[in-house]
Amino acid sequence: MTPAQTLAGTDLAAAVRERDPAALRGIVEDYLPQVLRAARGAGLSPQDAEDVTQETFITFLEIAPRFEGRSHVRTFLFGILYRKIAEARRSFTRERRHDPIDETIESRFRSDGSWARPPAAADALVRLEEIRRFLAECLEISPTAQRLAFYLQEVEGLPRQEICKVLEVTATNLDVMLHRLRNRTRECLEAKSVGTSP
């Protein structure tokens, strides 16, 4: 067990506030993979997800003295992550306005220069890739909060109460967010004729 796992409740909160090296190291070891997966689940590229995850932990270490322990440390981290993702998306939007060709190149080619989406192919694997792309495109138009709520619930399996704390919403609002995401995604896929016979 890491030091963070052996401490509980107020003991952990006090250790975080005091910036206890063992407790902080334990928190990073325990939650780094989960925070990184959540950043990827929110739709960030691998590099952007790593950057946002790093910024999340840097911010956590900076504001550690303010951690009161009223929520789980994981909830605290995901709350920081949510804000960092929102900041990153605003930054991406500004960058795309200035240089749209980069987005086009990145969407068509991998970093090694090979095709990310081959220009022509006609078998089931290509159709599956196309469906995945359509799904990613449909999710891309959804608000970050809805995507993160979906990811935290469906992939990470976080309790609803914890997701509500991360996103600072009520349980009713969470239900509405998830319902809207599912409806928007279904309508988007239907518009792309996914699931319909040719």
HUCOR-V532471 format. One record per helix or strand. SS is the DSSP state (helix for helix, strand for strand). FROM is the first residue (numbers start at 1). TO is the last residue. If there is no record, write none. Layout:
# HUCOR-V532471
ss from to
SS FROM TO
SS FROM TO
This chain:
# HUCOR-V532471
ss from to
helix 3 6
helix 9 17
helix 21 41
helix 46 66
helix 73 98
helix 100 108
strand 109 109
strand 115 115
helix 124 140
helix 144 154
helix 160 167
helix 171 191
